[in-house]
Amino acid sequence: MTEPSELSQRVRDLIDNAGYRHNDRLPPERELCQWLGTTRNQLRRVLAELEAQGLIWRHVGRGTFVGARPVLNLTDVTYLGAQIKPEQVVGVRFTIEPQLSRLAALHSTRSDREQMRLCVERCRAAEDWRTYEAWDNNLHHAIARATRNQLFLYFFETLNSVRRSIVWGQPRKTYKPPDDYSSFREHDLILSAISSGEGEQAAQAMLAHLRSVYSRVLPASLEADH
């Protein structure tokens, strides 16, 4: 019989190594049991644990999905995505995410910080942009969860859902992030500040990271922010 902790890690490894993105659906339980060599009861106990940690969400009749449960339905996301300009999304990120980082520095647990560290490492090891973006999204989501504030998490999920519904059209000149990609160092600084409990430093590091990203993706949004 597989130990629950071992089975939990194997499910995590499956999610991490298969390139799943936020809200991607996992294979049916029957297939997962076959791949992992376990029973359905054992698998369901582990899935319940991972769901409680915000790593997956489940919907009866639809399946198991990667990431935390969405707070908006697709109709809401489509409506907001059509109403809001990209520059407005950026402005809200500049307002909310530094504060999330500040709170994460104050309230994160060891498990939260380990999850952030994993995301940072996987971003740096990504073999293509799609994988990098998935782990970058996971990092920002892990920071939001670490605030231990459900209302802030709701705001972040709303913002993130709308942001991901917008086509940004960022040009890519390489197949994967270069070894000296600036976001790697920026992620390190955010993680270091959160891990040290330095709330203001964490907020400033996140703001600097977002400014760096949008100086490449949407420079006009920085002008609008001043």
C-alpha positions in Angstrom: 0.0 0.0 0.0 1.4 3.4 -1.0 1.9 5.9 1.9 -0.4 9.0 1.6 2.6 11.3 1.7 4.4 9.4 -1.0 1.2 9.3 -3.2 0.7 13.0 -2.6 4.2 13.8 -3.8 3.7 11.6 -6.9 0.6 13.5 -7.8 2.4 16.8 -7.3 5.3 15.5 -9.5 2.8 14.4 -12.2 1.3 18.0 -12.3 4.7 19.7 -12.2 6.3 17.6 -14.9 3.5 17.2 -17.4 3.3 21.0 -18.1 -0.2 21.6 -16.9 -1.4 25.2 -16.7 -3.8 26.8 -14.3 -7.3 25.3 -14.7 -6.1 22.5 -17.0 -8.0 19.3 -16.4 -6.2 16.3 -15.1 -6.9 12.8 -16.5 -9.9 10.9 -15.0 -9.5 9.2 -11.6 -9.5 5.8 -13.2 -6.5 6.7 -15.4 -4.7 8.4 -12.5 -5.2 5.2 -10.4 -3.6 3.1 -13.2 -0.7 5.4 -13.7 0.0 5.8 -10.0 -0.7 2.2 -9.0 -3.2 3.1 -6.3 -6.8 2.6 -5.4 -9.5 5.2 -6.0 -10.1 5.6 -2.2 -6.4 6.4 -1.7 -6.3 8.8 -4.6 -9.4 10.6 -3.5 -8.0 11.2 0.0 -4.8 12.7 -1.5 -6.8 14.8 -4.0 -8.9 16.2 -1.1 -5.7 17.1 0.7 -4.2 18.8 -2.4 -7.5 20.6 -2.9 -7.4 22.0 0.7 -3.9 23.3 -0.1 -5.2 25.2 -3.2 -3.2 23.1 -5.6 -6.2 21.5 -7.4 -10.0 21.9 -7.5 -12.6 19.4 -8.3 -16.1 19.7 -9.8 -18.5 16.7 -9.7 -19.2 15.6 -13.2 -16.5 17.7 -14.8 -13.2 16.4 -13.2 -10.1 17.6 -11.4 -8.4 20.8 -12.4 -5.0 22.4 -11.7 -4.8 25.4 -9.3 -7.3 27.0 -6.9 -11.0 27.0 -7.7 -12.0 29.9 -10.0 -14.1 32.6 -8.4 -15.7 33.8 -11.6 -17.7 31.8 -14.3 -16.6 32.1 -17.9 -19.4 34.5 -18.8 -18.2 37.0 -16.1 -14.6 36.7 -17.3 -15.6 37.2 -20.9 -17.7 40.2 -20.0 -15.0 41.9 -17.9 -12.3 41.1 -20.5 -14.3 42.9 -23.1 -15.0 45.9 -20.9 -11.5 46.5 -19.4 -8.5 47.9 -21.3 -5.1 46.2 -20.8 -3.7 49.4 -19.2 -6.5 49.1 -16.6 -5.5 45.6 -15.7 -1.9 46.7 -15.3 -3.0 49.6 -13.0 -4.9 47.2 -10.7 -2.0 44.8 -10.6 0.3 47.6 -9.5 -2.2 48.4 -6.7 -3.1 44.9 -5.5 0.0 42.7 -5.9 2.5 44.7 -3.9 0.1 44.6 -1.0 -0.3 40.8 -1.4 3.4 40.5 -1.2 3.5 42.6 1.9 0.9 40.4 3.6 2.6 37.2 2.4 5.7 38.4 4.2 3.7 38.7 7.4 1.5 35.7 7.2 3.1 33.0 5.0 3.9 29.6 6.4 6.9 27.4 5.8 4.8 25.4 3.3 3.7 28.6 1.5 7.4 29.6 1.1 8.4 26.2 -0.1 5.7 26.3 -2.8 6.9 29.8 -3.8 10.5 28.5 -4.0 9.4 25.6 -6.2 7.7 28.0 -8.5 10.8 30.2 -8.7 13.0 27.2 -9.4 10.7 25.9 -12.1 10.5 29.3 -13.8 14.3 29.3 -14.1 14.4 25.7 -15.4 11.5 26.2 -17.9 12.3 24.7 -21.4 9.9 27.0 -23.2 7.9 30.1 -22.7 4.6 28.3 -22.1 6.1 26.4 -19.1 7.7 29.6 -17.8 4.4 31.5 -17.9 2.5 28.7 -16.2 5.0 28.6 -13.3 5.2 32.4 -13.1 1.4 32.4 -12.7 1.7 29.7 -10.1 4.2 31.9 -8.2 1.9 34.9 -8.1 -1.0 32.7 -7.0 1.1 31.2 -4.3 1.8 34.7 -2.9 -1.9 35.6 -2.9 -2.8 32.4 -1.1 0.0 33.1 1.5 -1.8 36.3 2.6 -4.3 34.1 4.5 -6.9 36.7 3.5 -9.8 35.3 1.5 -11.1 38.6 0.4 -7.7 39.6 -1.1 -7.5 36.1 -2.6 -10.9 36.7 -4.2 -9.7 40.1 -5.7 -6.6 38.4 -7.0 -8.5 35.5 -8.6 -10.8 38.0 -10.3 -8.0 40.1 -11.6 -6.0 37.0 -12.7 -9.0 35.5 -14.5 -9.5 38.8 -16.5 -5.8 39.2 -17.1 -5.5 35.7 -18.6 -8.5 36.3 -20.8 -6.8 39.2 -22.6 -4.4 38.5 -25.5 -1.3 40.6 -24.8 0.6 39.8 -28.0 4.1 39.9 -26.3 6.7 39.2 -29.0 9.1 36.3 -28.2 12.6 36.3 -29.8 13.7 33.1 -28.2 12.2 29.6 -27.6 12.6 29.9 -23.9 13.6 32.6 -21.3 17.3 33.4 -21.7 19.6 32.5 -18.8 19.9 36.1 -17.8 16.2 36.9 -18.0 15.5 39.7 -15.6 12.4 38.1 -14.1 14.6 35.4 -12.5 16.4 37.8 -10.3 13.2 39.7 -9.6 11.5 36.6 -8.4 14.5 35.8 -6.2 14.2 39.3 -4.6 10.5 38.9 -3.9 11.0 35.4 -2.4 13.9 36.6 -0.3 11.9 39.5 1.2 8.8 37.4 1.9 11.0 34.6 3.5 12.7 37.3 5.7 9.3 38.7 6.8 10.2 42.1 5.2 6.8 43.3 4.2 7.7 46.7 2.7 10.7 45.2 0.9 8.5 42.5 -0.5 6.0 45.1 -1.8 8.7 47.2 -3.4 10.3 44.1 -5.0 6.9 43.0 -6.5 6.2 46.5 -7.8 9.7 46.6 -9.4 9.0 43.2 -11.0 5.7 44.3 -12.5 7.2 47.5 -13.8 10.0 45.5 -15.4 7.5 43.1 -17.1 5.2 45.8 -18.5 8.1 47.9 -19.7 8.5 45.1 -22.2 4.8 44.1 -22.7 2.9 47.3 -22.5 5.2 50.4 -22.0 2.3 52.8 -22.3 0.8 51.4 -19.1 3.8 52.8 -17.2 3.2 56.2 -18.6 -0.4 56.0 -17.5 0.6 55.0 -14.0 2.4 58.3 -13.4 
